[in-house]
Amino acid sequence: MPIEIRELVIKVSVDQNNKSSNPGIDPRELAALKSKIVKECMETIRLRMKNTSQR
């Protein structure tokens, strides 16, 4: 049974003294990780759309 989230509260604090949380990561590696995340998300969306259309 799916769960519906009606409200999501996110609290964040920003510290301007901190330049980067992980200064040792290579920009190319970061771009590759972002691309991988986008591909995985798109695949999940495609599967859900396919399952919805089959119902």
Summary of the structure (lengths in Angstrom):
residues: 55
radius of gyration: 17.8
end to end distance: 15.2
largest distance: 51.8
contacts: 61
relative contact order: 0.06
helix: 51%
strand: 0%
